[in-house]
Amino acid sequence: MLKVENIALVLDGKPILHDLNLHIREAEIHSILGANGTGKSTLASLIMGLSGYRPTAGRILFQGEDITELPAWERARRGITLAWQEPARFEGLTVAEYLELARRHGRNGDLGPSECLRKVGLAPEKYLRRAVDATLSGGERRRVELASVLAMMPKLAILDEPDSGIDPLAIENIVDVIRTLARNGGAVLLITHHEHVAAVADRASSLCGGTILKTGDPAAIARFYRNHCLECLHVNEPRAEEVAGA
Amino acid sequence: MPETATELTELSAAMEPAGAPRALLLHDRFAGLAVSHNRILRCRSVDGLHIEGEETPTGARARIVVEPGVRLAQPVHLCFGVLPKEGVQEIVSQFDIGDGAQVSFVAHCSFPNAERVRHLMQARIRVGKGARMEYAETHYHGPQGGVEVLPVAHILIEEGGFYRSVFKLVEGAAGVVRLDYLAELGRDAACELDAKVYGKARDSIVIKESLVLNGENSRGLAKTRVVASEQCTSEVIGEVTGNAPYARGHVDCVEILTGPEARASAIPKLLVNDQRAKLTHEAAIGSVDKKQIETLMARGLSEAEAVDVVVRGMLR
C-alpha cells in the first residue's frame, strides 16, 4: 500500500532522515519504535506531506502512485491521514463539526460522529457540542483526534503517539480504535512508546538515527528496541556495530 | 397594508442576512424596538420592561427600563436599519436595568444597500446591583462597503452585577468601524466585552474596549477577534485599569491577516492602581496558525477551505 523508498530529508542544513525504506501492507498495523529524536514524527510528517517536509531524495508510493510531490490535502483525499501527538485547537468549531469535516473526504464508513466518540471513550451527549478548543484537556483533545480519524476511515492512518497523555484506563479504547481501522481495511502506521499499544501491530520497524534499522515481528523488534535503543547514546548517529550485534 | 406595516416587512426582510428570523421582529409576543432610518416602526413593552422611543431628525432616542427583580424569559429584540443607499442614522439610547433584574437583548443592524450610510449608536447603560444584562448585536452590511459604524457605549455595572456584550460584523463589507466601549465595574461585578469583525477590501476597523475595575473582586474580559483580508486595516485597543483589591482583568486579542496587503495592530494597555489587583493580556497577530491548517488539510480540506473553517469558527 505504502512504499517509502530511499528517502532522505535535510532540515535547516541538518540531515534528519537518510536511506529510509519502509513498506506498509494493505490493512496492516505497523508500529515504529525508536528513541526520542530519532525521526519518528518527522517520518509521519513526511508521509503526510506537510509543508517543510519534502524529501531531498527518494520517493513515496501510495497504492502504486508516486505522491512525493503532492500536498497534504491531496494525499488525504487519496486516503492518508495523520493524528498528531499534540493536535491543533479550533475556536468556535464543535466536536460534531470537526468529525463531520473528517467524513467529508473519507471513505464514508458506517461510523457516525456519536459512534466515533463512543469508540474513544467519550460520551457523545457531553462532547458533540463542545468546541475543539482550549477547554478540552490534552487527553480529551487526543481522543477527539482519534475519533476524527475513525470518522474519516482512511486507507492509511498515521497515529503519532496516540496514547500520549491518555488515562491508562482508556488505553483499551485506543487499541480498539486501531483494530477498528484495520478491520475496515485500513492500514495503520503506529508511533508509540507504549508496549501494550504496540502489541497490536502485525509488524514493526525500528527507527534509529534517521533510518529504519530493522523490520519484522513486533516482539523481536521490541526486544531489539529495549536492548539497544532505549539507552542509545548516539541519537541520529547510529554505529554499525550496534546494528550488526542486534 | 398600512405604510408602517410595509416598512416593517421590508426591514424584517433586510434583517434576515444578519441572522434575524422574521418572526422576531413581527411577532407581538416579543418586546422590542425597530427603527428604520428615523422612523420608529415598532416599540413594544411587556410587563416589567418599558421601552420609550422618540423620533429625531436623524434617527431615534430610546429609553429602556427593566424594573428591579424582573427576569425576562424572552430576549428583547432591537432592530436598526437604513434601507436606502444613503443616509444617517443616529440612535441615542439609555438602558436602566433595575437591581436584581435579568434581561438579554438581541440587536440586529442591517444596511443592505449602503453606499454612503453613517450609523451612530450612543448608549448609556446602567446594570443595577445583582442585575444581569446580555447584549448581542449582529450587523449585516451590503457588499459595497459604504457603511460607517460608530457605536459608543458607556456601561456602569453596580455591585454584583453582570454585563456581557457581543458585537458581530462578519457578513458583507464592514466599511468603516469605530467601536468604543467603556465599562466601569463596582464591587463583585463582572463584565465581558466581545467583538468579532471580518474586514475585507478597504475596510477600516478600530475597536477600543476599556474596562475600569473600581470595585473589590470585580472581573473583566475584553476579547476581540478580527480577520483582515485584502487591503483591510485593523487596530485593536484593549485597556484595563485595576483600581481595587483583587480586581482581575484580561485582554484577549487575536487578529488574523489573510492577505499580503492587510494590516493589523494591537495595543493593550494595563494600568494597576492597587497592588492587589492583577491584570493580564494576550495578543496574537498574523496568519492562520499553520498547525490548524495542516490538521484540516490532513482531513482533505484544501488550504483555502481550511483557512475558511478556521476563520469562520473564530468569528462565530
Interface residues (C-beta under 8 A of the other chain):
Chain A: M48 L50 S51 P71 A72 W73 A76 R77 I80 T81 L82 W84 P87 A88 R89 F90 E91 G92 L93 L101 A102 R104 H105 G106 S148 M152
Chain B: R225 V254 D289 K290 K291 Q292 E294 T295 L296 M297 A298 R299 G300 L301 S302 E303 A306 V309 V310 R312 G313 M314 L315 R316
